[in-house]
């Protein structure tokens, strides 16, 4: 009985500590009294937790704040200049590495091309090398406590395997965590890219989203959905919920690499968008992007974005198709999950922006019940940095917040 009571006390202390760190990060600078009021914890509990966190160095005192009845209180904040995490995102065409302070500030971000000829082990080796280079470059002033990695496609934590990834040969079944963890003396955490993007929204806008049901739609090289309900990331029994890219929109359609037929991702993604444009250029159709394509041999996101601004007919026609198919996928999500908020992000949304949002909102309004539409918000991502990269780092930071003493040496 005594042992059980001790375990319960430890759990509660962990919960309280995590809550305090989240609130301090959320408020950026706050007094102990403000944190007590926001958390609902006793002032004495807050005092003890903050004392422990200051001793660890993860929280610092900074300046004076105005309090009740004109009293001034010492402010506390997260020590993001000294402690942080690495965020990594892996896509079918490139990977990104970023160092982010525990309070959210980005110290450095770099992107690298994924080589099509590389095996999984070769790609992982390159990713590990770039993580190590970035950590080492900042080690004099900054301690990296953990690494968060976002991978395309569903990832099964129990068993450490990427379940399947379309258009990325050799990654199916890969034990990514084990491969990345080797040679690092800090923990590595893996998450699906859509879940990472959804968590980034919660991390940045926790006050607004902590009590909402939200779907974050990744409209990039693949199509995915991260689901937040009342401040919690929903993953499903195997951790692979939200794979809307592999929901059927044409049951007589072609077979997908996942085994299903007529998957949304076969009709709508950045890869499909580019492939369709290349096919029409090869057929001799005219477009403003032709000169750039023939010079480079590939289509860049910036060129496609500029073509949309210029009203290029070919690019706009293909983009309209992407909006139409994506609308179908989002409507399915709305009817299945009934979210209050849908946020659309990633490369397709960055190309079309408000144009895409208008098209999709119009389709949703046509095809859902009025009561659903009247209680729904549909928005574009507003996080200026890449949400998936930020989310990968935020997931690692959240693990640090759960028990910082295990990470800070």
C-alpha positions in Angstrom: 0.0 0.0 0.0 2.8 2.4 0.9 4.6 1.6 -2.4 1.4 2.2 -4.4 0.9 5.6 -2.6 4.5 6.6 -3.4 4.0 5.7 -7.1 0.8 7.7 -7.2 2.5 10.7 -5.6 5.4 10.5 -8.2 2.8 10.4 -11.0 1.0 13.5 -9.6 4.3 15.3 -9.2 5.2 14.5 -12.8 1.8 15.8 -14.0 2.1 19.0 -11.9 5.7 19.6 -13.1 4.7 19.2 -16.8 1.7 21.5 -16.3 3.8 24.2 -14.8 6.4 24.0 -17.6 3.7 24.1 -20.2 2.1 27.2 -18.7 5.4 29.0 -18.2 6.3 28.3 -21.9 2.8 29.3 -23.0 2.8 32.6 -21.0 6.5 33.3 -22.0 7.0 35.4 -18.8 4.8 34.9 -15.7 4.8 35.2 -11.9 4.5 32.3 -9.6 1.1 33.7 -8.6 -0.1 33.7 -12.2 1.0 30.1 -12.7 -0.8 29.1 -9.5 -4.0 30.8 -10.8 -3.8 29.2 -14.2 -2.9 25.7 -13.0 -5.3 25.6 -10.0 -2.4 24.3 -7.9 -1.6 25.6 -4.4 0.9 28.4 -4.1 3.2 26.2 -2.0 3.1 23.5 -4.7 4.1 26.0 -7.3 6.9 27.4 -5.1 8.4 24.0 -4.7 8.1 23.0 -8.4 9.6 26.3 -9.5 12.5 26.0 -7.0 13.3 22.5 -8.4 13.1 23.8 -12.0 15.4 26.8 -11.3 17.9 24.5 -9.6 17.9 22.4 -12.8 18.4 25.6 -14.9 15.4 24.9 -17.1 13.5 27.9 -15.6 15.1 31.2 -14.8 13.9 34.3 -13.0 13.7 37.4 -15.2 12.6 40.9 -14.2 9.7 42.2 -12.2 6.0 42.0 -13.1 3.0 44.0 -11.8 0.8 42.0 -9.5 -2.4 42.3 -7.4 -2.8 45.6 -5.4 0.3 47.1 -7.0 2.6 44.5 -5.7 5.5 43.5 -7.9 6.5 39.8 -8.5 9.6 38.2 -9.9 8.9 36.8 -13.4 9.9 33.3 -14.5 10.4 31.9 -18.0 11.8 28.9 -19.8 15.5 29.0 -20.3 15.4 28.5 -24.1 18.8 30.1 -24.7 20.5 27.2 -22.8 18.3 24.2 -23.4 16.5 22.9 -26.4 15.8 20.0 -28.8 16.5 19.1 -32.4 13.6 18.7 -34.8 13.9 16.6 -38.0 11.4 16.1 -40.8 11.9 13.5 -43.5 10.0 13.8 -46.8 10.2 12.0 -50.1 12.4 14.7 -51.6 14.3 16.3 -48.8 14.9 16.3 -45.0 15.2 19.3 -42.7 17.1 19.7 -39.4 16.4 22.4 -36.8 17.6 23.4 -33.3 14.8 24.9 -31.3 14.9 26.3 -27.7 12.5 24.9 -25.2 10.7 28.2 -25.2 10.1 27.9 -28.9 12.8 30.1 -30.5 14.6 28.6 -33.6 18.4 28.7 -33.4 19.1 27.2 -36.9 17.3 25.3 -39.7 18.8 23.6 -42.7 17.4 21.5 -45.5 19.1 18.7 -47.5 18.1 16.8 -50.6 17.1 13.1 -50.3 19.1 11.1 -52.8 16.9 8.7 -54.7 19.7 6.2 -55.1 20.4 6.0 -51.3 19.3 3.0 -49.3 17.4 3.6 -46.0 20.6 3.0 -44.0 22.5 5.5 -46.2 19.7 8.1 -45.8 19.7 7.6 -42.0 23.5 8.0 -41.9 23.2 11.3 -43.7 20.4 12.5 -41.4 22.4 11.5 -38.3 25.5 13.3 -39.7 23.6 16.5 -40.2 21.9 16.3 -36.8 25.3 15.8 -35.2 26.9 18.7 -37.1 24.2 21.1 -36.0 24.3 20.0 -32.4 28.1 20.2 -32.3 28.1 23.7 -33.9 26.0 25.1 -31.0 27.3 23.0 -28.1 29.3 25.8 -26.5 26.2 27.9 -25.7 23.3 25.4 -26.1 22.5 21.9 -24.7 20.4 19.7 -27.0 18.4 17.4 -24.7 16.5 15.2 -27.2 15.7 14.7 -30.9 12.2 14.6 -32.4 11.8 13.1 -35.9 8.8 13.3 -38.2 8.5 10.6 -40.9 6.1 10.4 -43.9 3.5 7.7 -43.5 2.2 5.9 -40.5 4.7 4.9 -37.8 4.1 2.1 -35.3 5.8 2.9 -32.0 5.3 -0.5 -30.6 7.7 -2.4 -32.8 9.5 0.6 -34.2 8.5 0.5 -37.8 7.4 2.7 -40.6 4.3 0.8 -41.6 4.4 2.0 -45.2 5.5 5.0 -47.2 4.4 5.6 -50.8 7.0 6.9 -53.3 9.9 6.3 -50.9 11.5 3.0 -51.7 12.8 0.8 -49.0 11.4 2.6 -46.0 8.5 0.2 -45.4 9.1 -1.7 -42.1 12.2 0.3 -41.3 13.2 0.5 -37.6 13.8 4.2 -37.8 14.1 4.9 -34.1 16.7 2.1 -33.6 18.7 3.3 -36.6 18.7 6.9 -35.5 19.2 6.3 -31.8 22.5 4.4 -32.5 25.5 6.8 -31.9 23.4 9.4 -30.0 23.6 9.7 -26.3 20.3 11.6 -26.1 16.8 10.2 -26.7 15.3 10.1 -30.2 11.5 10.2 -30.6 9.7 9.4 -33.8 6.3 10.6 -35.0 4.2 10.6 -38.1 4.4 13.9 -40.1 0.7 14.8 -39.9 0.7 14.2 -36.1 3.8 16.4 -35.8 2.1 19.1 -37.8 -1.0 18.9 -35.6 1.1 19.0 -32.4 2.8 22.1 -33.7 -0.6 23.9 -33.9 -1.3 22.9 -30.3 2.2 23.8 -29.1 1.9 27.3 -30.7 -1.8 28.0 -29.9 -2.5 26.0 -26.8 -4.7 28.6 -25.2 -7.0 28.5 -28.3 -6.9 24.8 -29.1 -6.6 23.0 -25.8 -10.4 22.5 -25.6 -11.1 22.1 -29.3 -11.5 19.2 -31.7 -9.1 20.0 -34.6 -8.0 18.2 -37.8 -4.7 19.3 -39.2 -4.5 18.4 -42.9 -1.1 17.9 -44.4 -1.3 18.6 -48.1 2.2 18.1 -49.4 4.1 15.3 -51.0 1.5 13.0 -49.4 -1.8 13.7 -47.8 -2.4 13.1 -44.1 -4.4 14.2 -41.1 -3.3 14.8 -37.5 -6.2 14.9 -35.0 -6.3 16.9 -31.7 -9.2 16.4 -29.3 -9.3 18.5 -26.1 -5.6 19.1 -26.2 -4.7 15.4 -26.8 -3.2 14.0 -30.0 -5.3 11.0 -31.1 -3.3 8.2 -32.7 -5.5 5.1 -32.8 -4.7 1.6 -31.4 -1.5 1.2 -33.5 -0.6 4.9 -33.7 -1.5 5.2 -37.3 -4.8 7.1 -37.3 -5.5 9.9 -39.7 -4.2 8.3 -43.0 -6.8 10.1 -45.1 -4.4 9.9 -48.1 -5.3 6.2 -48.2 -9.1 6.6 -48.1 -10.8 5.6 -51.3 -12.3 8.3 -53.5 -12.7 6.0 -56.5 -13.4 2.3 -55.7 -12.7 1.5 -59.3 -9.4 3.4 -59.3 -5.9 2.1 -59.7 -4.2 0.1 -57.0 -2.1 2.1 -54.5 1.2 0.9 -53.0 -0.7 0.6 -49.7 -2.8 -2.2 -51.2 -6.1 -0.2 -51.5 -7.7 1.1 -54.7 -8.4 4.6 -55.7 -6.6 6.3 -52.8 -6.9 10.1 -52.4 -3.1 10.3 -52.5 -3.0 8.9 -56.0 -5.1 11.9 -57.3 -3.9 14.7 -55.0 -0.5 15.6 -53.6 2.5 17.8 -54.6 4.0 14.8 -56.4 0.9 14.2 -58.4 0.5 18.0 -59.1 4.0 18.2 -60.5 3.6 14.9 -62.5 0.5 16.1 -64.2 2.1 19.4 -65.2 5.2 17.6 -66.5 3.0 15.3 -68.6 1.1 18.3 -70.2 4.4 20.1 -70.9 5.7 16.9 -72.5 2.6 16.8 -74.7 3.5 20.3 -76.0 1.1 22.4 -74.0 2.2 26.0 -73.3 2.9 27.3 -69.8 4.9 30.1 -68.1 6.8 27.3 -66.2 8.1 25.7 -69.4 11.3 27.8 -69.6 12.3 27.1 -66.0 11.4 23.4 -66.3 13.5 22.9 -69.4 16.4 24.8 -67.9 16.4 23.0 -64.5 14.8 19.7 -65.4 12.4 19.9 -62.5 9.6 22.1 -61.1 10.2 24.1 -57.9 7.6 25.1 -55.4 8.6 28.8 -55.9 8.1 28.5 -59.7 4.7 26.9 -59.3 3.6 29.5 -56.7 4.7 32.3 -59.1 2.8 30.7 -61.9 -0.4 30.7 -59.8 0.1 34.4 -59.0 0.5 35.0 -62.8 -2.7 33.1 -63.5 -1.0 30.5 -65.7 -3.8 28.5 -67.2 -2.1 25.1 -67.2 -0.9 25.3 -63.6 -4.2 26.8 -62.4 -6.2 24.0 -64.1 -4.1 21.3 -62.4 -4.2 23.1 -59.1 -8.0 23.3 -59.3 -8.0 19.5 -59.6 -5.9 19.3 -56.4 -8.4 21.5 -54.6 -11.3 19.4 -55.8 -9.8 16.1 -54.7 -8.5 17.5 -51.4 -12.0 18.9 -50.7 -13.4 15.4 -50.9 -10.9 14.1 -48.4 -11.5 16.9 -46.0 -15.3 16.5 -46.3 -14.8 12.8 -45.4 -12.8 13.9 -42.3 -15.5 16.4 -41.3 -18.3 13.8 -41.5 -16.3 11.2 -39.6 -14.7 13.3 -36.9 -16.9 16.4 -36.6 -14.0 18.8 -35.8 -14.7 22.4 -34.8 -11.5 23.5 -36.7 -9.7 22.3 -39.8 -6.3 23.7 -40.6 -4.7 23.1 -43.9 -0.9 23.2 -44.3 2.2 22.1 -46.2 3.5 22.7 -49.8 0.2 22.6 -51.8 -1.4 25.1 -49.4 1.7 27.3 -49.6 1.4 27.4 -53.4 -2.3 28.3 -53.5 -2.9 30.0 -50.2 -6.1 31.9 -50.0 -7.1 30.7 -53.5 -7.1 27.1 -52.2 -8.9 28.0 -49.0 -11.7 29.7 -50.9 -12.2 26.8 -53.3 -12.2 24.2 -50.5 -14.5 26.2 -48.2 -16.9 26.6 -51.1 -17.0 22.8 -51.8 -17.4 22.0 -48.1 -20.3 24.4 -47.7 -22.0 22.8 -50.7 -21.6 19.2 -49.4 -22.1 19.2 -45.6 -25.2 19.8 -43.6 -25.8 23.5 -42.6 -25.5 22.7 -38.9 -22.1 21.3 -39.5 -20.9 24.2 -41.6 -22.2 26.8 -39.1 -20.1 25.2 -36.4 -16.9 24.8 -38.4 -13.9 26.9 -39.0 -11.5 26.1 -42.0 -8.2 27.9 -42.0 -4.7 27.9 -43.4 -1.7 27.2 -41.3 -0.3 30.4 -39.8 2.9 29.0 -38.2 5.7 30.9 -40.1 8.2 28.0 -39.8 7.5 24.5 -41.2 4.9 23.1 -38.8 6.1 19.5 -39.2 9.6 20.4 -38.3 8.4 22.5 -35.4 6.1 19.7 -34.3 8.8 17.1 -34.3 10.9 19.3 -32.0 7.8 20.1 -29.8 7.1 16.4 -29.3 10.7 16.0 -28.1 10.3 19.1 -25.9 7.1 17.7 -24.4 9.0 14.6 -23.3 11.7 16.8 -21.7 8.9 18.7 -19.8 7.6 15.4 -18.4 10.8 14.8 -16.4 13.5 17.3 -17.1 15.9 15.8 -14.5 16.3 12.7 -16.7 17.6 14.9 -19.6 19.7 17.7 -18.0 23.1 16.5 -17.0 
